[in-house]
């Protein structure tokens, strides 16, 4: 089994990007239809088959011309491989419609082509299912033919068997003589046309065919008699017993006697209204969400494309509603309750937007509304707030739990015509992300300037790995001086990025960029390695007189399971004593840290690493958490330090004094940053602050070489 797994991994590793995407898509497709497939194929065989289907679908949608014929062939292939359950087709249409474009990164302007392909699949499937039915009907026809032949040969035992098939067939069958006299019929024919056996007996085929189609039926009989064809399938009109016209699909065959002369015709008949109703139903299912009854993403994208054209509205508003914490609700109450909540949200959206906009479910927990030519933005926002108000009413589960549902809403507006549908949807999605980041349960209007800033930041974040490889990053140091004698007692490591286009990025900007794409762990480890290596060299040269090293520990780094091992490994490699390393913990980290992360920090402290609380005075901190951390010091910066200025107002000064007084009661070393004048330095010294950093002491950031010079060491 291990060898098989290894081989599978090697085989997968050899695949290209498209092949991997195709394989994943086929596996997900197989999972979506797995419980509905009636075929005897194994799971692996089904996945291989669906991978081939995926190639066909991709070519049909992504090619130069819509592959409707390919789609129809795919629908027929499903029947040929015994995918005969209509549920299989429904799930296939829903899965492909929702996932094909995003999975392969195809543009939204392919939506119309995707819809045509889905219709082709449904049509091909329906045709093949009908053909399969007719093939099965051939057996019924053979049974009918054999019934007559064996009746003539007096083989009554065999006749009973085949006549049973003929009589019980669900397909209407009529046997007529060459002149059209009705020789035999089954119950299905009587049911289809509304006759009794006594009423239909003795009638001719012409009596059952609409007068305008009798000539065509006579021509078909003549063609069959002359040997031009063995069988014919045509759409003709029949007449029911009540005189109503019925469109029908008639498959007509000629049976010859032993001499090759025409003996009788066998006609198998289907109600075309039922066939077309099935096709319509299948197409509807391909464009609608079965769970909520709303339009699905494929249909919604079609609406967007239509509205964005030159014939579209003069203005449009796109609203995206994302259910907050839907996964948590599913985990807490189960998927059945989750489905009920989605249905409830869909119901409220219908109540507000029916007749106002086009509503669809566009994701597992997401809904979209397109409003054409809204009166104004204020009216759109009023509708959104009406939905929010309706959702405030809890949904009761099992009569005991009132489950509340909130939504984050993104609003994007376009004026004029000819806008890009995919871009509008992206803008609404971006606004949803802002609403989530700003606290959820609110609406946010898309702001192009904010979007542009975010995209620039994301682009910058994406180039971080390249910057590391090119050597564009470095560590600078903020000197920390004793307030007593102004000697250098520590340095705080600050990561810098000398970007080829944007210049030297300051630490604050870099922190924001790292948060955009999860690079905090990689960059944090790199900065720790560089700073510890440099501090290790200073310690090797100066011993205990060397400055200590302070460095920020980000929230993301603190969440890393390998934090302890990583820090200790860096210390061993650099030769820096653990006591010389101070990890700065932002006060916001203290509020989010969990017990496991506290334990990791405690282990580092046991190895001698010191922990420094970076306090900016933004609020109260839990005393029990501070005790658990066993801090080795507190550093104040920003507002608390600025509030000690000579011209600060009394309120700010009093609040800052209270903070420093509280810190002094902790009995641990105090530090300060952002110190820019002697007045603040003197007041900080009164509160027991030992060391500080800031413009008062000279340049706020020094290169490693400049620190060497400050320490009177040769440059390293």
Secondary structure by P-SEA (a helix, b strand, c coil): caaaaaaaaaaaaaccaaaaaaaaaaaaaaaaccccccccccaaaaaaaaaaaaaaaaaaacccccaaaaaaaaaaaaaaaccccaaaaaaaaaaaaccccccccccccaaaaaaaaaaaaaaaaaaaaaaaaaaaaaaaaaaaaaaaaaaaacaaaaaaaaaaaaaaccbbbbbbccccccccccaaaaaaacccccccccccccccccccaaaaaaaaaaaaaaccccbbbbbbbbbccccbbbbbbbbbbbbbcccccccbbbbbbbcaaaaaaaaaaaaaaaccccccccccaaaaaaaaaaaacccccccbbbbbbbbcaaaaaaaaccaaaaaaaaaaaaaaaaacccccbbbbbccccbbbbbbcccccaaaaaaaaaaaaaaacbbbbcccccbbbbbbbbbbbbbccccccaaaaaaaaaaaaaaaaaacccccccccaaaaaaaaaaaaaaaaaaaaaaaccbbbbbbbbbbcccccccbbbbbbbbbccccccccaaaaaaaaaaccaaaaaaaaaaaaaaaaaaaaaaacccccbbbbbbbccccccccaaaaaaaaaaaaaccccccbbbbbcaaaaacccaaaaaaaaaaaaabbbbbbbccccccccaaaaaaacccbbbbccaaaaaacccccaaaaaaaaaaaaaaaacccbbbbcccccaaaaaaaaaaccccccccccccccccaaaaaaaaccccc
